[in-house]
Amino acid sequence: MIKNAKVFEKLGRGTMAKKVAVIVRDRQDEALRMAVGLTLADDEINIFIMDKKLESNEANDLNVETLGDMDAKIYSNNPGNKVEQMSTEEIAKALTAYDVIIPY
């Protein structure tokens, strides 16, 4: 049993955090909920709100606040969203640096 514990201890060390991008399109509430859940894995989570204005409702507002508290970055190509702005081309280029891209 102790031998197995040492193996698991070694596996936990040296693992690098993954860069995860969540693309928000049609299912905004589900995408933000998923992004919040992904922060539990200690990976770098960034959210890209594409084209549409983010709906302001209780769930979305809470999830955006939580993501900010968890140091997730939120970007958008829509100037109506009060987050850091990037053009569609800049977002496309930035996504090449991610290990995982989750579209919603």
C-alpha positions in Angstrom: 0.0 0.0 0.0 2.8 2.4 0.9 4.5 1.6 -2.4 1.4 2.6 -4.3 1.2 5.8 -2.3 4.7 6.8 -3.5 3.7 6.2 -7.1 0.7 8.4 -6.8 2.8 11.1 -5.1 5.3 11.0 -8.0 2.5 11.3 -10.5 1.2 14.4 -8.8 4.5 16.2 -9.1 5.8 17.9 -12.2 2.5 17.9 -14.0 2.2 21.1 -16.0 -1.0 23.1 -16.1 -2.9 23.0 -19.4 -4.1 26.0 -21.2 -7.8 25.6 -21.8 -9.9 28.0 -23.9 -13.7 28.0 -23.6 -15.4 29.5 -26.7 -18.8 31.1 -25.8 -21.3 31.3 -28.6 -24.9 30.0 -28.3 -25.0 28.3 -24.9 -23.6 31.2 -22.9 -24.8 30.0 -19.5 -23.6 26.4 -20.0 -20.2 27.6 -21.3 -19.6 29.9 -18.3 -20.8 27.2 -15.9 -18.3 24.8 -17.5 -15.5 27.3 -17.4 -16.1 27.8 -13.6 -15.9 24.0 -13.1 -12.7 23.8 -15.1 -10.9 26.2 -12.7 -10.9 23.4 -10.1 -8.3 21.5 -12.0 -5.7 24.3 -11.6 -5.3 24.7 -15.3 -5.1 28.1 -17.0 -8.7 28.8 -18.2 -9.5 31.6 -20.6 -12.9 32.5 -22.0 -13.6 33.9 -25.4 -17.1 35.4 -25.9 -17.7 35.4 -29.6 -19.9 37.7 -31.7 -22.9 38.1 -29.4 -23.4 40.3 -26.3 -23.2 38.3 -23.1 -26.7 38.0 -21.6 -26.8 39.6 -18.2 -28.7 37.3 -15.8 -28.1 36.0 -12.3 -26.3 32.9 -13.4 -24.0 34.6 -16.0 -23.2 37.5 -13.7 -22.3 35.1 -10.8 -20.1 32.9 -13.1 -18.3 35.9 -14.6 -17.6 37.2 -11.1 -16.4 33.8 -10.0 -14.1 33.4 -13.1 -12.6 36.8 -12.2 -12.0 35.7 -8.7 -10.3 32.5 -10.1 -8.0 34.6 -12.3 -9.5 33.4 -15.5 -9.2 35.9 -18.4 -12.3 36.8 -20.4 -12.0 38.2 -23.9 -14.6 39.2 -26.6 -14.7 40.4 -30.2 -18.0 42.2 -29.4 -17.4 45.8 -28.1 -20.8 45.5 -26.2 -19.1 43.1 -23.8 -17.3 44.9 -20.9 -14.3 42.6 -21.1 -10.9 42.8 -22.8 -11.4 43.2 -26.5 -9.7 41.2 -29.2 -10.5 41.0 -32.9 -11.7 37.7 -34.4 -8.3 37.4 -36.1 -6.4 38.0 -32.8 -8.6 35.4 -31.1 -7.9 32.9 -33.8 -4.2 33.4 -33.5 -4.3 33.2 -29.7 -6.1 29.9 -29.8 -3.2 28.2 -31.4 -1.4 28.4 -28.1 -4.0 26.4 -26.2 -3.8 22.7 -25.3 -7.6 22.3 -25.2 -10.4 24.3 -26.9 -14.0 23.8 -25.8 -16.6 25.3 -28.0 -20.1 26.1 -26.7 
